[in-house]
Amino acid sequence: MKVIAASEIHGSAELDDKALKAALSRYLSSPPRRIDRLIFQALLGAALLKEQVRSDCGLYLASRHPARPTMGALLDAVCVQQRQPKPFEFVNSVSNAAGFHVAQQLGLEGPNLFVGAGPRVWPQLQRLAALDLADGLVSQALLIVVEDLGDFRVQAVLLERGEASAPAADFAALTASVDVKRLDL
């Protein structure tokens, strides 16, 4: 696979959703409303690469967990208070909500996968993308990893079909040959 473009965003834990929305507004003309932190972060990582993305691109998104505040509110409502969750909490708790919004904002029509991120997430995402690229199902693959353990980091890589090679072990190895767009918030 050939790396076309990459982005990396670092942000402070103190950065609230309003600030994330303001940052996203610089890259997207009409960001969605009523979304959670994970969705903001995934959108921001993808938005930095949107100029190079084609509509038949596949999306392969990974995070260790959904947005914690959203899941916490949902679990509190259902398990502790024994009431119906708010629509916002319920819809955004579904693991593919972030992928849906990224695909919608970038006009992606390819496969849309969300996987739980483990310690070797980059090789896993590359293998999934390689299958779809090799089958001709997509002409590009957008891989996004969101890490939000206090301060957050979003890494995104846009790939297209190229010479077969072993998957890179991590983001740094995968993007060694390209200029990574960086954003610090």
Summary of the structure (lengths in Angstrom):
residues: 185
radius of gyration: 16.3
end to end distance: 30.4
largest distance: 54.7
contacts: 607
relative contact order: 0.27
helix: 38%
strand: 24%
